[in-house]
Amino acid sequence: MKQIDVVKSVVDTLKRVLPKDKELISLHEPTFQGNEWNYVKECIDTGWVSSVGKYVNQFEQMLVEYTGVKHAIAVVNGTAALHICLKLVGVQPNDEVLIPALTFIATANAVSYCGAIPHFVDSSNDTLGIDPFKLDYYLDEICERRKDGSYNKITGRRIKAMVPMHTFGHPVDLDALFDVCIRYQIEMVEDTAESLGSYYKGKHTGNWGKASALSFNGNKVVTTGGGGAILTNDEQLGKFAKHLTTTAKKPHRWTFEHDHVGYNYRMPNINAALGCAQIEKLPTYVQQKRALADIYKEAFRDMKGIQVIAEPVNAKSNYWLNAILLDEDRASLRDDILERTNEQGIMTRPVWRLLHNFPMFADSPKMDVSVAESLEARIINIPSSPFLGASYG
Ligand SMILES: *Cc1c(COP(=O)(O)O)cnc(C)c1O
């Protein structure tokens, strides 16, 4: 097929699958068809809109029940959740933290907020997330083992933590990464911002990291307007997370006693109210998103040189964002496809720019990231709102 015909057939395939009566089909838009209005209205009617109120506790409880992680602490956004997770596992200024080069900028920003340095690692073609085997070889080469952990021989800095991210909701190979963490004495924090509703070997993501971070931004699987949560199975860490995110104030009826530099990261009740209504609908959304993914897979099945990215083996993905992946020899078509689809009112986007290419992170250490570079050149995200799968679900 000629290159121009490939571009046309991608546009035609998307048009065939997507609704015909809409002028613009966005990449991901929220759906509010449950109790959102009732719960939010109650906050306003009763005056409990801010950082204290029953919905915050209820929302946290719902997250615990849904994910099976024992403790959840609701906060203002996913980046704040990541920041606190890193502090909880003991990341200190001048430590290095292993993160994928292929992730949203927030992962690296949270590392920087701790005064630590992101150390970029490569992705696997199977999961789009950190490649445990390539990383193992790399660490073996660059690490010096000391009593208190692994040190980067080149920079002299301690490698304190690793933050795997479940790209577009597809779980990484958590067991293999966990094994690497144990052997090199590295703490794991999971960036589960995209993977609420995604399971690895039958267990919800967020259960492997000592602490994990969720996001409820407007474009995520469920939204609280803006919001996030810290998940942990460790009771002490859970208590400390709540303490740190509520200005580290010691409970007392009237005096102001603070024992740490705390953060005002607590999620307001009005946002949690929205969240409770959204979580009630989460199973439906995940089902609709998985149905949409099946439709896309079927629609692109016979197209040469292009595949729909599918969940890895051992995993059940929420398919937060669907994506097509161009073969290497079709990579030059990416921008044409982006141009034509957006022109037709079908919102598509390239994946994030690899993080070491931003000036803030240009001097950060990194391993060979050739797989991430290749993926960056070939991924196109396509419309993925839950309602698009509703008629197929
Ligand atoms: C959305 C997202 C975040 C941050 O969430 P915010 O709530 O927007 O701060 C972090 N990491 C990844 C991978 C994300 O997609």
The ligand as an SDF file (V2000), in Angstrom:
LIG
                    3D

 15 15  0  0  0  0  0  0  0  0999 V2000
   -1.7610   12.0340   35.3580 C   0  0  0  0  0  0  0  0  0  0  0  0
   -0.4320   11.4960   35.7440 C   0  0  0  0  0  0  0  0  0  0  0  0
    0.2560   11.9250   36.8890 C   0  0  0  0  0  0  0  0  0  0  0  0
   -0.0880   13.1170   37.7240 C   0  0  0  0  0  0  0  0  0  0  0  0
   -1.3380   13.3370   38.0760 O   0  0  0  0  0  0  0  0  0  0  0  0
   -1.9260   14.7960   38.3770 P   0  0  0  0  0  0  0  0  0  0  0  0
   -3.1520   14.4500   39.1540 O   0  0  0  0  0  0  0  0  0  0  0  0
   -2.2150   15.4330   37.0670 O   0  0  0  0  0  0  0  0  0  0  0  0
   -0.9330   15.5450   39.1880 O   0  0  0  0  0  0  0  0  0  0  0  0
    1.4350   11.2980   37.2360 C   0  0  0  0  0  0  0  0  0  0  0  0
    1.9440   10.3160   36.4900 N   0  0  0  0  0  0  0  0  0  0  0  0
    1.3420    9.8970   35.3750 C   0  0  0  0  0  0  0  0  0  0  0  0
    1.9710    8.8090   34.5960 C   0  0  0  0  0  0  0  0  0  0  0  0
    0.1420   10.4690   34.9460 C   0  0  0  0  0  0  0  0  0  0  0  0
   -0.4250   10.0500   33.8180 O   0  0  0  0  0  0  0  0  0  0  0  0
  1  2  1  0
  2  3  1  0
  2 14  2  0
  3  4  1  0
  3 10  2  0
  4  5  1  0
  5  6  1  0
  6  7  2  0
  6  8  1  0
  6  9  1  0
 10 11  1  0
 11 12  2  0
 12 13  1  0
 12 14  1  0
 14 15  1  0
M  END
$$$$
